[in-house]
Amino acid sequence: MGDPVDFSNIAAKEGAVKENRKRPEAKDINAIEYDGALQETYGTSPNKAPLVNFNGMNGAFPPDPSGAVGPNHYVQAVNSSWRVYSKTGTPMSSAMPLSSLWTGSSSDGDPIVMYDRHADRFVVTQFQIGSNEILFAVSATPDPTGSYNTYSYSLSSFPDYPKYSVWSDAYYMTANSSNQNAVAFDRNAMLAGNPTANMIALTLPGFSTQYGFKSVLPADADGALPPVGTPNYMFYFQDNLWNGVSTDVIKILKFSVDWNTPSNSSITTHQTLYPASFNSVFTNSWNDIEQKGTSQKLDAIASVFNYRAQYIRWGAYNTVMLNMPVDVNNNNRAGIRWYELRQDEATAQFSIFQEGTYSPAGNDNRWMGSIAMDMNGIIGLGFSIAGPDRYASLAYTGRFPWNNPGEMGVEEFIAIDGTGFQSGGNRFGDYAQMSLDPNGQTFWYTGEYLGAGGSRKTRIFSFDLFATVSNPQTSINSLEMVAYQNQNQLKVEMEGVQFTDELRVELLEMSGRTIRVTNQKIDNQALNVSWEISSLPKGTYIVVVGGESFQRTQKIILQ
């Protein structure tokens, strides 16, 4: 099922594009900034071993692992191949070259995999170095082992280190390039297999004059899509230790698209947030992370938010999860600063609801994080871990809604121990990715670790923090929401609800527009809502039941 993958030229290609990934120039490489949100203790809530835990594909230098989960499959991509697995880890395809998806292409890499849960389709992307192209492959059916509709888009500058998201009116991309570095691709046309699917390519507003590595994260919607017409929000940070920057900030942009009149599209600064102090300055040489058994250090991928910027609608507010590596001891020991932003649904304004820097005391570094929230308001954080007494490994932790704000309260668990060190270069990882299972509860993470002799390996594992909870720690329990059509009525039912407050029940079009909404108090631990639907067009809708940091969603076809 595919030709053997040739990695022989990937290292050279990565070396060529590395020149595009210059770090911000620091005012003083030895400057000191104390972390204002440091967590130096381990979480104590019991954790469990991964549900599944298996090796992904080996990769190039670095492997750039990316992956996403659907109802029945997990799709992983690395430099420079892709593969489909069952959710038990059984390969459903061979490791195929990325070029196998696009006739006449090269397996140049920096792939990203997305699962568009709203359309039940998988998306695989990569760039083309010589032609400044971005390539898209969108599965023609929910089965990622089947056929794909493919697209190629030429840009005016090389789209290095692209980051993507699913949104109601487009697939959005940003890139580390000088212009046309914020792009919207016509999602509806792509899903329909329309070969003329267009793009709208704009240029990000100017950064500080000394900013080198321009990686901006677009909001990536889990749960219900935002209503069509909602701008896509994009996130980056700046450090007061960089030249040209006076204050630690998070910058939020908004990208508004008009497919009817593309010239009306715009990207502007939406808001500036002021987080607790941090130090994101590592070395200028990318020799940052200490590893066991060698003086060779690894790249921390500093100065950028790590993929993804997960976005969830909760009713009165929306959440965005972000994370980035920071220097916690001003001597290149890496920890992970993470944020939960909340956006007021009425005003569209964001605030920092909570933030923390996860770095338990000791000599280990934690970096290459990826973070997400489940539909119970539980946060999962996966990351690489290494230090003078540890080979590069993979681990995870998390937090429950009742933990102290800014605290990862769940025990750290090592998903896979490294068994060797890397020599001959500092490039490591470049990508990691946490995705949320369509069940709304299980986290899936892929990242790099090092095997015997420093061999580059990737791992795929899943974990369910909700399953570690025992009553009466929380009012969240195994709630099952059922939505069904009964002639001209749509029924929404839920039993065993432990909440005393009212729940918000919404019926959404696939575009994200709310067409029915009811706020109902719980009676005898049960929820029962009925809507008259005879006036609604036949088709697919989304039902959402939610409370404070809790929701259940169900797709339903009205006949």
C-alpha positions in Angstrom: 0.0 0.0 0.0 2.6 2.6 -1.0 6.2 2.9 -1.9 9.0 2.9 0.7 9.7 6.4 2.2 13.0 8.0 1.3 14.4 10.2 4.1 17.7 10.8 2.4 17.0 14.4 1.4 14.9 15.5 4.3 17.7 16.6 6.6 19.1 18.8 3.8 15.7 20.4 3.2 15.2 21.0 6.9 18.6 22.7 7.0 17.6 24.9 4.2 14.4 26.1 5.8 15.9 26.5 9.3 17.3 29.8 8.2 13.7 31.0 8.1 13.3 30.2 11.8 15.5 32.8 13.4 14.8 33.6 17.0 14.0 37.0 18.3 17.0 39.0 19.1 17.3 39.3 22.9 18.2 42.5 24.7 20.5 40.5 26.8 20.9 36.7 26.4 21.7 36.5 30.1 18.8 38.6 31.2 16.8 37.4 34.2 13.0 37.3 34.4 11.3 35.5 37.3 8.3 33.4 36.3 5.1 34.9 37.8 3.1 31.7 37.5 5.5 28.9 38.4 4.2 25.5 39.6 7.2 23.7 41.2 5.2 20.8 42.7 3.8 17.7 41.1 0.1 17.1 40.9 -1.3 14.6 43.4 -4.6 13.5 41.8 -4.2 9.9 40.7 -3.4 9.3 37.0 -3.6 6.2 34.9 -1.5 4.6 32.2 -2.4 5.4 28.6 -5.4 3.7 27.1 -3.4 2.9 24.0 0.3 3.5 23.6 2.2 2.5 20.5 5.0 3.5 18.2 4.2 5.7 15.3 6.4 6.1 12.3 10.1 6.9 12.5 10.9 10.3 11.0 13.5 12.5 9.5 15.7 15.0 11.3 13.4 16.3 12.9 10.3 14.1 12.4 7.7 16.8 12.8 5.0 14.4 14.1 1.4 15.4 13.7 -1.8 13.4 14.1 -5.5 13.6 14.6 -8.2 11.2 15.8 -11.7 10.4 14.4 -14.4 8.1 15.4 -12.6 5.0 14.1 -9.1 6.0 13.0 -6.0 7.8 14.0 -4.0 9.4 11.1 -0.3 10.4 11.7 2.1 12.2 9.4 5.8 12.8 9.8 8.6 14.0 7.6 8.0 12.6 5.1 5.2 10.0 5.3 1.7 9.4 6.5 -0.2 6.4 7.9 -3.6 5.3 9.1 -4.1 3.3 12.3 -7.1 1.9 14.0 -7.8 3.3 17.5 -6.2 0.2 19.0 -2.9 1.0 17.2 -3.2 -1.6 14.4 -1.9 -0.2 11.1 -4.7 0.2 8.5 -2.2 1.2 5.8 1.5 1.1 5.1 3.7 4.1 5.8 3.2 6.0 2.5 5.2 8.9 1.2 3.4 12.3 1.5 3.9 12.6 -2.2 1.5 9.7 -2.7 -1.4 12.0 -2.0 -0.6 14.6 -4.7 0.4 13.6 -8.2 3.8 15.0 -9.2 4.6 16.3 -5.7 7.7 15.8 -3.5 7.6 14.6 0.1 8.9 17.9 1.4 7.3 17.8 4.8 6.1 19.9 7.7 2.8 18.0 7.5 -0.2 18.7 9.6 -3.1 16.4 10.1 -6.6 17.6 11.1 -9.9 15.8 11.7 -12.8 18.0 10.7 -15.3 16.6 13.2 -18.1 18.8 11.8 -17.8 17.2 8.3 -16.4 13.9 9.4 -13.4 14.2 7.2 -9.6 14.0 7.6 -7.2 16.7 6.2 -3.5 16.1 5.5 -1.2 19.0 4.4 2.4 19.7 3.5 4.5 22.4 1.8 6.6 22.4 -1.4 9.9 24.1 -0.9 10.9 25.0 -4.5 7.5 26.3 -5.6 6.2 28.0 -2.4 3.2 25.8 -2.4 0.8 24.5 0.2 -0.8 21.2 -0.6 -4.2 20.0 0.9 -5.7 16.5 0.8 -9.3 16.2 2.1 -10.7 12.7 2.5 -13.7 12.2 0.2 -15.4 10.1 2.9 -15.1 9.5 6.6 -12.7 6.7 5.8 -9.1 8.0 5.7 -7.9 4.9 3.9 -10.0 5.8 0.9 -9.7 8.5 -1.7 -8.8 12.2 -1.2 -9.7 15.4 -3.0 -6.4 17.3 -3.4 -5.5 20.9 -3.9 -2.3 23.0 -4.4 -1.9 26.7 -3.7 1.0 28.9 -4.7 2.1 31.7 -2.4 4.4 34.7 -2.9 6.9 33.5 -0.2 7.9 30.2 1.2 5.2 29.1 3.8 7.6 27.7 6.5 6.3 26.1 9.7 2.6 26.3 8.7 -0.1 26.0 11.3 -3.8 25.3 10.6 -7.2 25.3 12.0 -10.8 24.2 11.3 -13.4 27.1 11.3 -16.9 27.5 10.1 -16.1 29.5 6.9 -12.5 28.3 6.1 -9.5 26.2 6.9 -7.1 28.8 8.2 -3.3 28.8 8.0 -0.5 30.9 9.2 3.2 30.6 8.2 6.6 31.8 9.2 7.1 33.9 6.1 7.4 37.5 5.1 4.0 38.0 3.3 0.9 36.1 2.4 1.4 34.4 5.9 -2.3 34.4 6.9 -4.5 32.4 4.6 -8.1 31.2 4.4 -8.9 28.2 2.2 -12.5 27.7 1.1 -13.5 24.8 3.3 -17.0 24.3 1.9 -15.7 24.0 -1.7 -12.9 21.6 -0.5 -15.4 19.4 1.3 -17.5 19.3 -1.8 -14.5 18.2 -3.9 -14.7 21.4 -6.0 -11.4 21.6 -7.9 -11.6 25.4 -8.1 -11.7 25.9 -4.3 -10.2 29.4 -3.7 -7.9 30.9 -1.1 -7.7 34.4 0.4 -4.1 35.2 1.3 -3.2 38.2 3.5 -0.2 39.4 5.4 -0.1 39.5 9.2 0.2 42.9 10.9 3.8 44.0 11.7 5.5 42.5 14.7 8.2 44.1 16.7 11.0 45.0 14.3 13.3 42.4 16.0 10.9 39.5 15.8 12.3 36.7 13.7 10.2 33.5 14.1 6.7 34.5 13.1 4.5 31.5 14.1 1.0 32.6 14.9 -1.7 30.0 16.0 -5.2 30.2 14.5 -8.1 29.2 16.7 -9.0 25.5 16.0 -12.7 24.7 16.8 -13.5 21.6 18.8 -17.2 21.0 19.7 -19.6 23.3 17.9 -18.4 25.6 15.1 -18.6 29.3 15.7 -21.4 31.0 13.6 -20.5 31.8 10.0 -19.2 35.4 10.0 -17.3 35.0 13.3 -13.7 36.0 12.6 -10.9 33.5 13.1 -8.8 34.6 16.1 -5.0 34.1 16.0 -2.5 34.2 18.8 1.1 35.0 19.4 3.2 36.4 22.3 6.0 38.9 22.8 8.6 38.9 25.6 9.9 42.1 27.2 13.4 40.5 27.0 13.3 40.8 23.2 14.6 43.9 21.5 11.7 46.3 20.6 9.4 44.8 23.2 8.7 46.6 26.6 6.1 44.3 28.2 5.2 40.6 28.2 2.0 40.3 26.1 -0.3 38.0 24.3 -1.5 39.5 21.0 -4.8 38.5 19.5 -5.6 39.1 15.8 -8.9 38.6 14.0 -9.1 37.4 10.4 -12.4 38.3 8.8 -13.2 36.7 5.4 -15.6 37.7 2.7 -15.8 35.0 0.1 -18.2 37.1 -2.0 -15.9 40.1 -2.2 -12.5 38.8 -1.2 -11.0 42.4 -1.2 -13.2 43.1 1.8 -11.3 40.5 3.9 -9.0 41.8 6.6 -6.7 40.9 9.4 -6.3 43.3 12.3 -5.2 43.4 15.9 -8.2 42.5 18.1 -6.8 42.7 21.6 -3.7 42.7 23.9 -3.5 40.6 27.1 -1.0 41.0 29.9 0.1 37.6 31.4 2.3 36.9 34.4 6.0 37.5 33.8 7.9 34.9 31.9 11.3 34.4 30.2 11.1 32.8 26.8 14.7 33.5 25.9 16.9 30.4 25.4 20.1 30.3 23.4 20.6 31.8 19.9 22.1 28.6 18.7 19.1 26.3 19.4 21.3 24.3 21.9 18.8 24.5 24.7 17.6 21.3 26.3 20.1 19.1 28.3 19.9 15.3 27.7 21.4 12.4 29.5 24.7 11.0 28.4 25.9 13.8 26.1 26.9 17.4 25.9 24.7 17.8 22.8 21.6 19.8 23.6 18.2 19.9 21.9 16.1 22.7 20.3 13.4 24.0 22.6 11.3 25.5 19.8 11.3 28.7 21.8 9.6 32.1 21.2 6.3 30.6 19.8 3.1 29.1 21.0 3.1 25.3 20.4 0.3 23.8 18.2 -2.8 23.8 18.7 -4.9 26.8 19.8 -7.9 24.7 20.8 -11.2 26.7 20.7 -14.5 25.5 22.4 -17.8 27.2 22.6 -19.5 26.9 26.1 -22.6 29.2 25.7 -21.9 32.4 27.6 -18.2 32.2 26.8 -15.6 30.4 24.6 -12.2 29.0 25.7 -8.8 28.9 24.0 -6.0 26.8 25.3 -2.4 27.9 24.6 1.1 26.7 25.7 4.7 27.6 25.1 8.2 26.7 26.5 9.8 29.1 29.0 13.1 29.3 30.9 12.2 28.7 34.5 15.6 29.2 36.1 17.2 31.7 33.7 19.7 28.9 32.8 17.8 27.2 30.0 15.8 24.8 32.1 12.5 24.5 30.2 9.0 24.4 31.7 5.7 24.9 30.0 3.6 28.1 30.4 0.0 27.4 29.6 -3.1 29.5 29.4 -6.9 29.2 29.5 -8.3 32.2 27.8 -12.0 32.9 28.0 -13.9 35.0 25.5 -17.1 36.7 26.5 -19.7 35.6 23.9 -21.5 38.9 24.0 -18.6 41.3 23.8 -16.0 39.0 21.9 -13.4 40.2 24.4 -10.8 37.8 25.8 -9.3 37.5 29.2 -6.8 35.3 30.9 -9.0 33.0 33.0 -6.0 31.1 34.4 -2.3 30.5 33.6 0.5 28.4 35.0 4.1 27.3 34.3 4.3 23.6 34.8 7.9 22.8 36.0 8.1 20.5 39.1 11.3 20.9 41.0 14.3 18.9 39.7 16.6 18.9 36.7 14.1 17.8 34.0 13.1 20.0 31.1 9.5 19.9 29.8 8.9 21.3 26.3 7.2 20.6 23.0 3.8 20.7 24.8 0.4 20.4 23.3 -2.7 21.1 25.3 -6.5 20.7 25.1 -9.6 20.8 27.2 -12.3 18.0 27.1 -16.0 18.5 27.3 -16.0 18.2 31.0 -13.7 21.2 31.5 -10.7 18.8 32.2 -7.4 19.9 30.7 -4.8 17.5 29.3 -1.1 18.4 28.6 1.3 16.2 26.8 5.0 17.1 26.4 8.6 16.0 25.9 10.8 15.5 29.0 14.5 15.2 29.2 17.4 16.2 31.5 20.9 15.3 32.8 19.4 12.1 34.2 16.8 11.3 31.6 16.8 10.6 27.8 14.2 12.4 25.7 10.9 10.8 26.7 7.2 11.6 26.5 4.9 12.4 29.4 1.5 13.9 30.3 -0.4 15.5 33.1 -3.6 17.5 33.5 -6.0 19.4 35.7 -9.5 19.1 37.0 -11.9 22.1 37.3 -11.6 21.9 41.1 -7.8 22.1 41.2 -6.3 25.4 42.3 -6.3 27.9 39.4 -3.1 27.7 37.3 -2.2 24.3 38.7 -1.8 21.0 36.9 -3.2 18.9 39.7 -2.9 15.4 38.1 0.1 13.1 38.7 2.7 13.2 35.9 2.9 10.0 33.9 5.7 8.9 31.7 4.1 7.5 28.5 7.4 6.2 27.1 10.9 6.3 28.4 13.7 7.3 26.0 16.6 4.9 25.8 19.4 6.9 24.1 20.6 10.3 23.3 20.8 12.3 20.1 24.1 13.4 18.8 25.2 15.3 15.7 22.6 18.1 15.8 20.0 19.8 18.0 16.9 19.6 15.8 14.2 17.8 17.7 10.5 17.3 17.3 9.5 20.7 15.7 5.9 19.5 16.1 3.7 17.7 18.6 0.0 17.5 18.7 -2.8 16.9 21.1 -6.3 16.2 19.7 -9.6 15.5 21.4 -11.5 12.3 20.5 -15.0 12.9 19.0 -16.3 11.3 22.3 -15.3 14.6 23.9 -13.3 12.9 26.6 -10.2 11.1 25.4 -7.0 13.0 24.7 -4.6 11.7 21.9 -1.0 12.9 21.7 1.8 12.3 19.3 5.4 13.5 19.7 9.0 12.5 19.3 11.2 10.5 21.7 14.7 8.9 21.4 15.4 5.2 21.2 18.5 3.1 21.5 21.5 4.8 19.8 19.6 8.0 19.6 17.2 6.7 16.9 14.4 9.1 16.2 11.0 7.6 17.1 7.5 8.9 17.5 4.8 7.7 19.8 1.0 7.9 19.8 -0.9 7.5 23.0 -4.3 8.3 24.5 -5.5 9.0 28.0 -8.7 9.7 29.7 -8.5 11.9 32.8 -12.3 11.8 33.4 -12.0 8.0 33.9 -9.7 8.6 36.9 -12.4 10.6 38.8 -14.3 8.9 41.6 -17.4 10.3 43.2 -18.0 12.3 45.2 -15.0 14.4 44.0 -17.1 16.0 41.3 -20.7 16.5 40.1 -19.5 15.4 36.6 -20.4 11.8 36.0 -21.0 9.6 33.0 -23.7 11.6 31.4 -25.2 10.4 28.2 -27.2 12.9 26.2 -29.7 11.5 23.7 -31.3 13.6 21.0 -33.8 12.1 18.6 -36.7 13.1 16.3 -40.2 12.1 17.1 -42.3 13.2 14.1 -42.3 17.0 14.2 -40.6 17.2 17.6 -36.9 17.1 18.5 -36.4 15.5 21.9 -33.2 16.1 24.0 -32.9 14.0 27.1 -30.3 13.4 29.8 -30.5 11.6 33.1 -28.3 11.4 36.2 -27.5 15.1 36.1 -25.8 16.2 39.3 -25.9 19.9 38.5 -28.3 22.2 40.5 -28.0 25.1 38.1 -29.8 25.3 34.8 -28.3 23.9 31.6 -28.2 25.6 28.2 -29.6 23.5 25.3 -28.9 24.6 21.7 -29.7 23.4 18.3 -27.2 24.6 15.7 -26.9 24.5 12.0 -23.7 22.9 10.7 -22.6 26.5 10.0 -22.6 27.1 13.7 -25.7 29.4 13.7 -28.0 28.9 16.7 -31.6 28.3 15.7 -33.1 27.0 18.9 -31.9 27.7 22.5 -33.5 26.8 25.8 -32.2 27.3 29.4 -33.7 24.7 31.7 -33.3 23.9 35.3 -32.8 20.3 36.3 -35.7 18.4 37.7 -35.0 15.1 39.6 -31.6 14.9 38.0 -33.1 14.8 34.5 -33.2 17.1 31.5 -36.1 17.0 29.0 -36.4 19.5 26.2 -38.7 19.4 23.2 -38.6 21.6 20.1 -41.1 21.9 17.3 -39.1 21.4 14.1 -41.6 21.2 11.3 -40.5 24.5 9.8 -36.8 23.5 9.7 -35.2 22.2 6.4 -34.2 18.6 6.3 -30.5 18.0 7.0 -27.8 17.7 9.6 -27.7 19.6 12.8 -25.8 19.7 16.1 -27.4 19.5 19.5 -25.3 21.0 22.4 -26.1 20.6 26.1 -23.8 22.6 28.4 -23.1 24.1 31.7 -20.1 25.7 33.4 -17.1 24.0 31.6 -19.2 21.0 30.7 -21.0 20.0 27.5 -22.2 17.1 25.4 -22.8 17.3 21.6 -24.6 15.1 19.2 -25.0 15.3 15.4 -28.5 14.5 14.3 -30.2 14.3 10.8 -33.7 15.7 10.7 -35.9 14.0 8.2 
